[in-house]
Structure formats: structure tokens, C-alpha cells
């Protein structure tokens, strides 16, 4: 950084290396390295020197669950429930129409 006694680059005629640099969204998203926040860096250095003592608020690590099995069973149970609701709706509709109407409709369509 130039001081008051030293001339800066604009006075000496040296080209500015950052003159054509455009810091747009594509440039930022294309970064290969993302630096941690200042708070994260501060806590990481502090915890290296003195690890946190009270971690009672943090849950114990659990083994990974087999979500794909639970999801498959849950989907199969939902299919059965949907089928049961559809059958129940048809039965209630037939009961509200009356047995004579249902028998007449079935005989005319079969």
C-alpha cells in the first residue's frame, strides 16, 4: 500500500492488474474454493487450542439409517390405505343408491 511519500501506480503510469476484472455472479459461483466465514475460522482456531467442554446440547452421533427400506414399506402401506379407501367409497356409494339401482346398473353394463 503506498504511503503519502510514495506515488501510487496511477501516478507512475504502471497498468492496473485488476482493471479488466469483472466480479459478477458467474465468477463468484465458479469459484473452486470457498473460504469459511470469519466466525467459523475464529471458532475453529479456538476449539483447536481449547476444545469445548459442555456439549450436552449436541445429540449423540447415530449410525446411518436405511431410509430406502422405510420408504418402501411406507409407500406400500400408503398404497394399501388408498385401495381400502377407494373400495370403501364404492361401497358407500352403492349403499346410498339402493340395492335395486346397483343391480340394475350392473345388469345393464355387463
TORZA-477535 format. One line per field, with one value per residue: residue in three letters; y, z, x of N, C-alpha, C, CB in turn. Coordinates in pm, whole numbers, plus 50000, padded with zeros to 5 digits. Glycine has a CB too. Layout:
<pts>
residu	ALA:...
nv	Y:...
nw	Z:...
nu	X:...
cav	Y:...
caw	Z:...
cau	X:...
cv	Y:...
cw	Z:...
cu	X:...
cbv	Y:...
cbw	Z:...
cbu	X:...
</pts>
This chain:
<pts>
residu	UNK:UNK:UNK:UNK:UNK:UNK:UNK:UNK:UNK:UNK:UNK:UNK:UNK:UNK:UNK:UNK:UNK:UNK:UNK:UNK:UNK:UNK:UNK:UNK:UNK:UNK:UNK:UNK:UNK:UNK:UNK:UNK:UNK:UNK:UNK:UNK:UNK:UNK:UNK:UNK:UNK:UNK:UNK:UNK:UNK:UNK:UNK:UNK:UNK:UNK:UNK:UNK:UNK:UNK:UNK:UNK:UNK:UNK:UNK:UNK:UNK:UNK:UNK:UNK:UNK:UNK:UNK:UNK:UNK:UNK:UNK:UNK:UNK:UNK:UNK:UNK:UNK:UNK:UNK:UNK:UNK:UNK:UNK:UNK:UNK:UNK:UNK:UNK:UNK:UNK:UNK:UNK:UNK:UNK:UNK:UNK:UNK:UNK:UNK:UNK:UNK:UNK:UNK:UNK:UNK:UNK:UNK:UNK:UNK:UNK
nv	49883:50215:50488:50827:50945:50790:50751:50631:50364:50480:50728:50672:50549:50276:49980:49884:49579:49476:49599:49510:49320:49155:49113:48933:48743:48490:48458:48445:48218:48024:47971:47763:47721:47779:48004:47978:48139:48432:48394:48114:48046:48166:48025:47765:47786:47855:47627:47437:47503:47502:47269:47250:47221:47174:46989:46907:46987:46895:46631:46276:46097:45904:45583:45554:45552:45323:45451:45390:45145:45199:45386:45232:45049:45229:45344:45120:45067:45299:45263:45046:45160:45358:45198:45065:45283:45358:45131:45140:45383:45317:45117:45266:45446:45271:45174:45402:45450:45246:44903:44805:44986:44955:44684:44696:44873:44726:44500:44617:44710:44489
nw	50000:49909:50064:50188:50102:49889:49543:49398:49173:48973:48934:48850:48610:48573:48466:48586:48739:48793:48637:48418:48541:48614:48859:48864:48908:48789:48800:49076:49150:49011:49154:49281:49536:49850:50103:50458:50691:50892:51158:51172:51121:51344:51560:51498:51530:51800:51919:51857:52024:52281:52345:52332:52638:52740:52582:52594:52469:52217:52006:52040:51810:51558:51399:51038:50892:50729:50501:50260:50291:50484:50343:50131:50264:50376:50149:50040:50240:50219:49968:50013:50195:50035:49844:50011:50094:49849:49784:50001:49946:49710:49804:49989:49814:49657:49855:49920:49688:49668:49665:49443:49233:49201:49121:48884:48736:48715:48571:48330:48230:48205
nu	50085:50065:50233:50206:50439:50524:50455:50146:50038:49883:49992:50249:50219:50203:50037:49713:49654:49404:49219:49053:48900:48601:48370:48128:47819:47851:48126:48168:48015:48152:48378:48633:48719:48585:48590:48579:48355:48431:48361:48347:48614:48734:48617:48706:48986:48993:48875:49065:49275:49152:48930:48568:48389:48129:47910:47653:47422:47446:47345:47400:47607:47451:47413:47400:47077:46857:46702:46585:46459:46263:46114:46014:45848:45671:45556:45428:45240:45088:44977:44809:44630:44514:44384:44201:44046:43933:43776:43600:43470:43333:43161:43007:42886:42734:42565:42422:42281:42100:41993:41845:41893:42169:42190:42045:42205:42445:42356:42281:42523:42684
cav	50000:50333:50588:50962:50981:50713:50766:50507:50318:50568:50840:50627:50501:50130:49934:49824:49439:49442:49693:49441:49212:49173:49021:48912:48624:48371:48448:48402:48080:47934:47957:47625:47718:47873:48028:47977:48272:48475:48328:47973:48039:48200:47913:47651:47807:47850:47490:47361:47531:47457:47206:47285:47124:47141:46954:46836:47029:46827:46491:46172:46051:45780:45518:45591:45473:45270:45524:45330:45039:45261:45449:45129:44999:45335:45356:45003:45088:45404:45206:44965:45251:45422:45097:45043:45399:45353:45027:45192:45486:45249:45050:45368:45498:45169:45166:45521:45444:45146:44777:44787:45068:44895:44561:44738:44931:44619:44415:44689:44729:44362
caw	50000:49902:50170:50135:50041:49767:49447:49366:49035:48877:48908:48783:48477:48568:48443:48698:48703:48816:48562:48337:48619:48642:48966:48852:48976:48729:48852:49216:49156:48951:49241:49321:49679:49926:50233:50570:50745:50996:51283:51164:51137:51482:51646:51470:51595:51945:51960:51849:52146:52398:52297:52414:52747:52754:52455:52627:52375:52089:52015:52015:51670:51537:51273:50928:50884:50596:50462:50144:50337:50548:50239:50055:50347:50391:50022:50026:50333:50164:49856:50070:50254:49925:49788:50107:50087:49722:49799:50095:49877:49617:49884:50041:49701:49622:49962:49916:49569:49687:49601:49313:49135:49177:49042:48750:48666:48683:48465:48202:48183:48184
cau	50000:50152:50221:50198:50566:50544:50346:50077:50055:49818:50081:50371:50185:50202:49900:49642:49628:49264:49136:48953:48837:48458:48329:47984:47768:47913:48262:48161:47965:48251:48495:48659:48746:48503:48652:48486:48326:48523:48321:48386:48760:48767:48579:48792:49116:48972:48848:49190:49351:49075:48806:48451:48367:47988:47847:47529:47319:47470:47299:47499:47604:47377:47452:47311:46956:46825:46581:46519:46369:46145:46034:45945:45738:45573:45481:45341:45130:45002:44901:44701:44532:44442:44296:44093:43957:43859:43673:43501:43391:43242:43059:42916:42809:42636:42465:42336:42197:41996:42031:41779:41965:42302:42171:42004:42321:42539:42300:42281:42661:42754
cv	50123:50427:50725:51002:50911:50737:50631:50477:50412:50688:50798:50575:50350:50083:49866:49679:49400:49529:49623:49332:49246:49068:49006:48780:48495:48349:48394:48257:47980:47914:47811:47614:47822:47883:48031:48119:48305:48408:48182:47958:48068:48085:47792:47667:47802:47706:47400:47381:47476:47401:47243:47177:47082:47116:46878:46872:46955:46682:46394:46128:45917:45715:45557:45496:45426:45329:45456:45217:45097:45322:45347:45075:45106:45351:45240:45017:45195:45352:45123:45052:45319:45324:45073:45161:45399:45249:45074:45297:45422:45181:45152:45429:45399:45160:45287:45518:45345:45019:44758:44865:45007:44771:44596:44796:44824:44532:44487:44708:44599:44282
cw	50000:50020:50106:50062:49907:49670:49422:49217:48934:48843:48833:48644:48464:48547:48567:48662:48718:48735:48483:48411:48649:48744:48962:48918:48920:48782:48994:49227:49098:49036:49284:49471:49748:50067:50341:50621:50856:51129:51284:51182:51281:51576:51624:51537:51747:51992:51943:51974:52269:52350:52387:52518:52757:52615:52480:52531:52243:52100:51986:51869:51660:51408:51161:50920:50741:50551:50347:50186:50400:50443:50160:50135:50362:50264:50006:50118:50283:50048:49908:50129:50145:49861:49881:50105:49959:49730:49893:50029:49781:49693:49940:49931:49661:49728:49959:49795:49587:49611:49464:49203:49100:49091:48901:48669:48626:48569:48331:48146:48160:48081
cu	50089:50127:50213:50326:50586:50428:50279:50091:49992:49906:50206:50343:50186:50057:49841:49608:49481:49169:49025:48877:48692:48417:48177:47945:47829:48054:48261:48117:48065:48374:48511:48682:48658:48562:48545:48464:48426:48489:48363:48537:48802:48735:48668:48928:49103:48954:48970:49273:49281:48942:48688:48425:48221:47928:47717:47416:47330:47425:47414:47495:47533:47424:47355:47192:46934:46693:46509:46426:46244:46054:45954:45827:45631:45490:45384:45220:45034:44920:44784:44592:44450:44344:44177:43995:43874:43747:43563:43413:43292:43129:42959:42830:42699:42527:42372:42243:42082:42031:41967:41851:42099:42288:42130:42120:42419:42487:42298:42423:42737:42690
cbv	50000:50407:50581:51060:50948:50563:50825:50515:50180:50616:50907:50519:50560:50069:49836:49905:49347:49455:49774:49382:49188:49163:49073:48913:48618:48383:48584:48492:48069:47987:48048:47569:47745:47827:48159:47885:48280:48629:48339:47911:48139:48326:47876:47633:47941:47934:47433:47401:47682:47574:47053:47305:47184:47255:46869:46867:47178:46835:46467:46051:46039:45807:45364:45590:45552:45113:45667:45278:44948:45368:45528:45015:44956:45467:45360:44873:45126:45524:45118:44872:45356:45475:44966:45024:45528:45319:44895:45251:45582:45145:44971:45478:45527:45032:45156:45648:45405:45199:44663:44831:45210:44860:44469:44841:45035:44531:44371:44826:44813:44283
cbw	50122:49771:50269:50246:50135:49798:49313:49407:49019:48932:49038:48864:48378:48698:48323:48735:48788:48963:48468:48218:48750:48511:49106:48705:48963:48576:48849:49295:49082:48818:49365:49246:49710:49931:50231:50684:50798:51012:51304:51031:51043:51525:51623:51319:51551:51985:51881:51724:52162:52499:52292:52325:52879:52826:52368:52771:52351:52049:51916:52108:51614:51533:51290:50795:50933:50597:50424:50046:50437:50650:50146:50019:50486:50427:49903:50058:50470:50119:49768:50178:50342:49819:49763:50249:50097:49605:49852:50218:49800:49531:50000:50111:49582:49604:50098:49913:49447:49642:49689:49321:49188:49312:49108:48761:48755:48808:48501:48220:48282:48309
cbu	49903:50130:50341:50168:50682:50557:50399:49928:49997:49683:50119:50439:50278:50263:49896:49513:49712:49231:49223:49019:48914:48372:48377:47941:47616:47915:48331:48066:47832:48291:48483:48779:48896:48353:48732:48537:48181:48518:48170:48342:48829:48691:48434:48810:49177:48850:48732:49271:49373:49053:48822:48327:48413:47911:47943:47487:47326:47620:47184:47476:47747:47223:47454:47388:46835:46819:46615:46623:46440:46189:46122:46041:45790:45642:45578:45418:45183:45087:44991:44756:44601:44540:44373:44151:44037:43954:43735:43571:43484:43319:43124:42995:42902:42704:42534:42421:42281:41860:41993:41633:41984:42371:42065:41893:42391:42566:42157:42214:42737:42762
</pts>
